[in-house]
Amino acid sequence: MTTTSALVRVGHEGPVTTVTFAAPDRANALTFAAMQQFIAGLRAAHQQKSLLLVIRAEGEDFCVGRDQKERVPGVTRARSLGLILEANELLRGFPGISVSVIRGRALGFGSGVAVQSDLSIAADTATLGFDEIRHGLAPLVVAEYLPGLVGHRATADLIYTGRLLPADEALRIGLVSRVVPEAVLDDEAQRLCDGLAASEHGALRLMKSYSARLRAGAIDEPQAAAIAELDAWLTDGRPEHPDIPVHAPVG
């Protein structure tokens, strides 16, 4: 089933939910309405209990970030900016595996989606970067989450200068997880997703949960917890949706 809108498309096929930025004429710059539709797509992936959440885009660019010129009557700046937090939480908290497919420019929020996805596969011609400072904005939200993903030095370099990175450098510092020739990007992304879908679904979900809780400092004794959770999952017969310890948040 596929839901079509002017700005974002959401489709479900088997264990996969695909969210597609669908405004190529504006380089997939995200308006207030587009952000709402993106959030709705992320929520749909949660509700469907999908194994994979694939985020991709139509056209030459993945996403050049929020539309900096938009002013929506009746919507406060705080409300508009708050959509970023909502989307980030849904993306990071997705209990399956998220995969971003990056072609062209992924700037600002676009780079945020790439780095916060579990896996990001980019064309060798892609360009990434947090360019908010070039628009006269302070990327405070980025400053909160990015150091934990790429380190403090790389974060400072990116957010203070707003410089743009070629795909190979984005790979070196961890903004993306792999880079492939642009001509085979779609094929390689499909191969990646097919491989994930063919894996043990419960094992992937358990690994995702454990990794997220570990990063959040929610596991007091990681090695003991790893053994206990793996043993419990195997004892339960390898369930597709493992029971997650209630005392430890995911996301």
C-alpha beads as a LAMMPS data file, in Angstrom:
LAMMPS data file: protein, C-alpha beads

251 atoms
250 bonds

1 atom types
1 bond types

-500.0 500.0 xlo xhi
-500.0 500.0 ylo yhi
-500.0 500.0 zlo zhi

Masses

1 110.0

Atoms # bond

1 1 1 0.000 0.000 0.000
2 1 1 1.279 3.463 -0.885
3 1 1 0.008 6.825 0.323
4 1 1 0.652 9.709 -2.053
5 1 1 0.957 13.378 -1.127
6 1 1 2.501 16.413 -2.747
7 1 1 5.573 16.441 -0.541
8 1 1 6.221 13.023 0.994
9 1 1 5.247 9.515 -0.076
10 1 1 4.885 6.640 2.358
11 1 1 4.713 3.035 1.190
12 1 1 4.534 -0.327 2.969
13 1 1 5.614 -3.573 1.364
14 1 1 6.130 -6.630 3.517
15 1 1 8.507 -5.778 6.376
16 1 1 9.607 -2.503 4.753
17 1 1 8.231 1.012 5.110
18 1 1 9.653 3.475 2.589
19 1 1 9.418 7.217 3.177
20 1 1 10.258 9.280 0.104
21 1 1 10.880 13.017 -0.032
22 1 1 8.864 13.945 -3.105
23 1 1 9.491 17.606 -3.888
24 1 1 12.424 17.397 -6.307
25 1 1 11.611 20.770 -7.869
26 1 1 12.644 22.424 -4.583
27 1 1 15.577 20.067 -3.894
28 1 1 13.347 18.447 -1.252
29 1 1 13.634 21.418 1.087
30 1 1 11.243 20.627 3.912
31 1 1 8.360 22.987 4.550
32 1 1 6.244 22.853 7.700
33 1 1 3.748 20.657 5.866
34 1 1 6.484 18.378 4.534
35 1 1 7.903 17.951 8.036
36 1 1 4.464 16.971 9.294
37 1 1 4.145 14.430 6.488
38 1 1 7.629 13.090 7.196
39 1 1 6.743 12.664 10.861
40 1 1 3.529 10.899 9.849
41 1 1 5.600 8.531 7.717
42 1 1 7.920 7.755 10.615
43 1 1 4.935 7.126 12.868
44 1 1 3.478 4.793 10.250
45 1 1 6.682 2.746 10.268
46 1 1 6.380 2.403 14.052
47 1 1 2.702 1.474 13.854
48 1 1 3.299 -1.090 11.114
49 1 1 6.046 -2.644 13.277
50 1 1 8.180 -2.659 10.144
51 1 1 11.575 -4.289 10.221
52 1 1 13.070 -1.710 7.867
53 1 1 12.495 2.021 7.504
54 1 1 13.976 3.209 4.215
55 1 1 14.289 6.971 3.644
56 1 1 15.017 8.116 0.119
57 1 1 14.187 10.972 -2.240
58 1 1 13.025 11.788 -5.726
59 1 1 15.205 13.908 -7.983
60 1 1 18.842 14.914 -7.867
61 1 1 19.025 15.844 -4.166
62 1 1 18.180 13.933 -0.996
63 1 1 17.160 16.954 1.091
64 1 1 18.669 20.420 1.456
65 1 1 17.154 20.900 4.921
66 1 1 14.319 23.006 6.230
67 1 1 12.855 25.761 4.056
68 1 1 14.500 28.762 5.716
69 1 1 12.258 31.317 3.982
70 1 1 8.894 29.829 4.887
71 1 1 6.621 31.653 7.326
72 1 1 3.401 29.820 8.161
73 1 1 0.572 32.018 9.457
74 1 1 -0.491 31.008 12.942
75 1 1 2.526 28.751 13.519
76 1 1 5.108 29.954 16.005
77 1 1 8.803 29.574 15.344
78 1 1 9.072 27.316 18.383
79 1 1 6.324 25.040 17.043
80 1 1 8.006 24.820 13.656
81 1 1 11.423 24.083 15.134
82 1 1 9.872 21.550 17.489
83 1 1 9.059 19.332 14.519
84 1 1 12.792 18.675 14.218
85 1 1 12.871 17.187 17.710
86 1 1 9.786 15.110 16.998
87 1 1 11.238 13.694 13.785
88 1 1 14.628 13.013 15.370
89 1 1 13.031 11.133 18.267
90 1 1 10.934 8.974 15.954
91 1 1 13.906 8.207 13.716
92 1 1 16.326 7.346 16.509
93 1 1 13.648 5.435 18.401
94 1 1 12.560 3.286 15.466
95 1 1 12.809 -0.280 16.823
96 1 1 13.778 -1.786 13.467
97 1 1 16.665 -0.827 11.194
98 1 1 16.584 2.554 9.439
99 1 1 18.365 3.016 6.105
100 1 1 18.908 6.325 4.311
101 1 1 19.724 6.361 0.598
102 1 1 21.625 9.561 -0.227
103 1 1 21.960 11.081 -3.682
104 1 1 23.032 14.659 -4.385
105 1 1 22.884 17.141 -1.522
106 1 1 21.956 16.157 2.023
107 1 1 22.291 19.400 3.952
108 1 1 21.163 20.571 7.374
109 1 1 18.245 18.404 8.426
110 1 1 19.040 16.172 5.437
111 1 1 22.446 15.363 6.914
112 1 1 20.736 14.919 10.273
113 1 1 18.542 12.192 8.800
114 1 1 21.572 10.520 7.229
115 1 1 23.695 10.427 10.381
116 1 1 20.835 9.444 12.701
117 1 1 19.782 6.514 10.532
118 1 1 21.244 3.164 11.505
119 1 1 22.729 2.779 8.043
120 1 1 23.267 5.392 5.336
121 1 1 24.367 4.472 1.860
122 1 1 25.496 7.402 -0.284
123 1 1 26.439 7.955 -3.896
124 1 1 30.069 8.893 -4.424
125 1 1 28.831 12.202 -5.854
126 1 1 26.787 13.115 -2.755
127 1 1 27.465 16.200 -0.656
128 1 1 26.684 16.475 3.059
129 1 1 27.016 19.140 5.720
130 1 1 25.308 21.173 8.399
131 1 1 25.104 24.550 6.685
132 1 1 22.732 26.306 9.116
133 1 1 25.355 28.861 10.150
134 1 1 25.523 30.020 6.518
135 1 1 21.831 30.904 6.805
136 1 1 22.410 32.894 9.978
137 1 1 21.134 30.121 12.247
138 1 1 22.729 28.347 15.202
139 1 1 22.284 24.552 14.857
140 1 1 21.774 23.959 18.568
141 1 1 19.822 20.744 18.095
142 1 1 22.643 19.326 15.975
143 1 1 25.186 20.310 18.629
144 1 1 23.313 18.134 21.121
145 1 1 23.279 14.832 19.211
146 1 1 26.130 14.988 16.686
147 1 1 29.142 14.691 19.072
148 1 1 27.938 11.287 20.207
149 1 1 27.909 10.114 16.593
150 1 1 31.007 11.671 15.002
151 1 1 32.935 13.155 17.942
152 1 1 33.377 16.659 19.333
153 1 1 36.149 17.771 16.962
154 1 1 34.295 16.817 13.815
155 1 1 31.096 18.366 15.170
156 1 1 32.817 21.680 15.904
157 1 1 34.317 21.773 12.424
158 1 1 30.969 21.103 10.799
159 1 1 28.629 23.333 12.781
160 1 1 30.937 26.359 13.199
161 1 1 31.981 26.543 9.547
162 1 1 28.931 25.106 7.804
163 1 1 31.303 23.603 5.268
164 1 1 30.138 20.955 2.832
165 1 1 31.718 17.517 2.635
166 1 1 32.164 15.191 -0.332
167 1 1 30.910 11.666 0.180
168 1 1 34.334 10.142 0.839
169 1 1 35.028 12.559 3.699
170 1 1 31.511 12.066 5.076
171 1 1 32.302 8.348 5.172
172 1 1 35.613 8.897 6.976
173 1 1 34.053 10.883 9.815
174 1 1 30.954 8.708 10.118
175 1 1 28.146 10.793 8.610
176 1 1 27.382 7.855 6.305
177 1 1 28.135 4.157 6.611
178 1 1 29.064 3.316 3.026
179 1 1 29.676 5.021 -0.333
180 1 1 29.049 3.472 -3.745
181 1 1 29.200 4.707 -7.356
182 1 1 26.149 6.810 -8.164
183 1 1 25.224 4.595 -11.097
184 1 1 24.656 1.612 -8.781
185 1 1 23.260 3.419 -5.734
186 1 1 19.715 2.107 -6.091
187 1 1 20.887 -1.431 -6.804
188 1 1 23.264 -1.435 -3.835
189 1 1 20.593 0.013 -1.556
190 1 1 18.175 -2.697 -2.661
191 1 1 20.818 -5.359 -2.081
192 1 1 21.446 -3.998 1.409
193 1 1 17.747 -4.007 2.280
194 1 1 17.198 -7.457 0.810
195 1 1 20.033 -8.791 2.946
196 1 1 18.592 -7.250 6.082
197 1 1 15.096 -8.525 5.322
198 1 1 16.503 -12.034 4.827
199 1 1 18.186 -11.978 8.247
200 1 1 16.647 -13.120 11.523
201 1 1 14.205 -10.287 12.255
202 1 1 14.206 -10.781 16.019
203 1 1 17.992 -10.795 16.114
204 1 1 18.123 -7.446 14.312
205 1 1 15.529 -5.889 16.614
206 1 1 17.286 -7.212 19.719
207 1 1 20.629 -5.904 18.466
208 1 1 19.086 -2.506 17.738
209 1 1 17.517 -2.276 21.187
210 1 1 20.636 -3.386 23.034
211 1 1 22.875 -0.985 21.064
212 1 1 20.543 1.966 21.677
213 1 1 20.323 1.268 25.408
214 1 1 24.062 0.801 25.611
215 1 1 24.711 4.179 23.970
216 1 1 22.204 5.802 26.324
217 1 1 24.033 4.420 29.362
218 1 1 20.940 2.467 30.344
219 1 1 22.727 -0.853 30.910
220 1 1 24.689 -1.102 34.149
221 1 1 26.563 -4.319 33.366
222 1 1 26.704 -4.603 29.555
223 1 1 28.404 -7.994 29.292
224 1 1 26.109 -9.657 31.831
225 1 1 23.083 -8.026 30.211
226 1 1 24.190 -9.227 26.771
227 1 1 24.348 -12.825 27.935
228 1 1 21.066 -12.612 29.855
229 1 1 19.129 -10.997 26.998
230 1 1 20.514 -13.338 24.351
231 1 1 19.734 -16.353 26.532
232 1 1 16.197 -15.114 27.189
233 1 1 15.577 -14.504 23.490
234 1 1 16.821 -17.955 22.513
235 1 1 14.842 -19.578 25.316
236 1 1 11.691 -17.827 24.093
237 1 1 12.190 -19.374 20.661
238 1 1 13.776 -16.429 18.847
239 1 1 10.645 -14.207 18.757
240 1 1 10.427 -11.685 15.931
241 1 1 9.569 -8.962 18.454
242 1 1 11.750 -9.586 21.515
243 1 1 10.691 -8.442 24.958
244 1 1 12.734 -5.369 25.884
245 1 1 13.630 -4.743 29.556
246 1 1 11.139 -2.135 30.761
247 1 1 13.692 -0.349 32.950
248 1 1 15.849 0.597 29.963
249 1 1 14.650 3.203 27.422
250 1 1 15.134 2.726 23.705
251 1 1 16.124 5.597 21.423

Bonds

1 1 1 2
2 1 2 3
3 1 3 4
4 1 4 5
5 1 5 6
6 1 6 7
7 1 7 8
8 1 8 9
9 1 9 10
10 1 10 11
11 1 11 12
12 1 12 13
13 1 13 14
14 1 14 15
15 1 15 16
16 1 16 17
17 1 17 18
18 1 18 19
19 1 19 20
20 1 20 21
21 1 21 22
22 1 22 23
23 1 23 24
24 1 24 25
25 1 25 26
26 1 26 27
27 1 27 28
28 1 28 29
29 1 29 30
30 1 30 31
31 1 31 32
32 1 32 33
33 1 33 34
34 1 34 35
35 1 35 36
36 1 36 37
37 1 37 38
38 1 38 39
39 1 39 40
40 1 40 41
41 1 41 42
42 1 42 43
43 1 43 44
44 1 44 45
45 1 45 46
46 1 46 47
47 1 47 48
48 1 48 49
49 1 49 50
50 1 50 51
51 1 51 52
52 1 52 53
53 1 53 54
54 1 54 55
55 1 55 56
56 1 56 57
57 1 57 58
58 1 58 59
59 1 59 60
60 1 60 61
61 1 61 62
62 1 62 63
63 1 63 64
64 1 64 65
65 1 65 66
66 1 66 67
67 1 67 68
68 1 68 69
69 1 69 70
70 1 70 71
71 1 71 72
72 1 72 73
73 1 73 74
74 1 74 75
75 1 75 76
76 1 76 77
77 1 77 78
78 1 78 79
79 1 79 80
80 1 80 81
81 1 81 82
82 1 82 83
83 1 83 84
84 1 84 85
85 1 85 86
86 1 86 87
87 1 87 88
88 1 88 89
89 1 89 90
90 1 90 91
91 1 91 92
92 1 92 93
93 1 93 94
94 1 94 95
95 1 95 96
96 1 96 97
97 1 97 98
98 1 98 99
99 1 99 100
100 1 100 101
101 1 101 102
102 1 102 103
103 1 103 104
104 1 104 105
105 1 105 106
106 1 106 107
107 1 107 108
108 1 108 109
109 1 109 110
110 1 110 111
111 1 111 112
112 1 112 113
113 1 113 114
114 1 114 115
115 1 115 116
116 1 116 117
117 1 117 118
118 1 118 119
119 1 119 120
120 1 120 121
121 1 121 122
122 1 122 123
123 1 123 124
124 1 124 125
125 1 125 126
126 1 126 127
127 1 127 128
128 1 128 129
129 1 129 130
130 1 130 131
131 1 131 132
132 1 132 133
133 1 133 134
134 1 134 135
135 1 135 136
136 1 136 137
137 1 137 138
138 1 138 139
139 1 139 140
140 1 140 141
141 1 141 142
142 1 142 143
143 1 143 144
144 1 144 145
145 1 145 146
146 1 146 147
147 1 147 148
148 1 148 149
149 1 149 150
150 1 150 151
151 1 151 152
152 1 152 153
153 1 153 154
154 1 154 155
155 1 155 156
156 1 156 157
157 1 157 158
158 1 158 159
159 1 159 160
160 1 160 161
161 1 161 162
162 1 162 163
163 1 163 164
164 1 164 165
165 1 165 166
166 1 166 167
167 1 167 168
168 1 168 169
169 1 169 170
170 1 170 171
171 1 171 172
172 1 172 173
173 1 173 174
174 1 174 175
175 1 175 176
176 1 176 177
177 1 177 178
178 1 178 179
179 1 179 180
180 1 180 181
181 1 181 182
182 1 182 183
183 1 183 184
184 1 184 185
185 1 185 186
186 1 186 187
187 1 187 188
188 1 188 189
189 1 189 190
190 1 190 191
191 1 191 192
192 1 192 193
193 1 193 194
194 1 194 195
195 1 195 196
196 1 196 197
197 1 197 198
198 1 198 199
199 1 199 200
200 1 200 201
201 1 201 202
202 1 202 203
203 1 203 204
204 1 204 205
205 1 205 206
206 1 206 207
207 1 207 208
208 1 208 209
209 1 209 210
210 1 210 211
211 1 211 212
212 1 212 213
213 1 213 214
214 1 214 215
215 1 215 216
216 1 216 217
217 1 217 218
218 1 218 219
219 1 219 220
220 1 220 221
221 1 221 222
222 1 222 223
223 1 223 224
224 1 224 225
225 1 225 226
226 1 226 227
227 1 227 228
228 1 228 229
229 1 229 230
230 1 230 231
231 1 231 232
232 1 232 233
233 1 233 234
234 1 234 235
235 1 235 236
236 1 236 237
237 1 237 238
238 1 238 239
239 1 239 240
240 1 240 241
241 1 241 242
242 1 242 243
243 1 243 244
244 1 244 245
245 1 245 246
246 1 246 247
247 1 247 248
248 1 248 249
249 1 249 250
250 1 250 251
